[in-house]
Amino acid sequence: MMQLKIDETKDNPLLKRKELIVKIYYEGSPTPSKNQIIESISKQVGADQEKIEVVKINGEVGMQVGKALVYVWEEKPKKKEKKKKETKQQEAGKKE
């Protein structure tokens, strides 16, 4: 069973988000997934799951306790587009 406790909350108005430091207790189970953390934070904070981003999860060695850095955005964050790498043939074609 997983329990979450929000240790620290910081408003970041410039980036339009709240930054949360969350303590995770997961006795008798593996480290929770990002989706499990998002579901729990969504219930506690009352925000839409699409507006929550788990940046990182740190588990403490030998203990079933961890910390997570979570962002709660005011607006749904845009997906980052990955730039497609050009092949050598495409690069050669551009030089000509």
Order of alpha helices (4+ residues) and beta strands (2+ residues): beta-beta-alpha-beta-beta-alpha
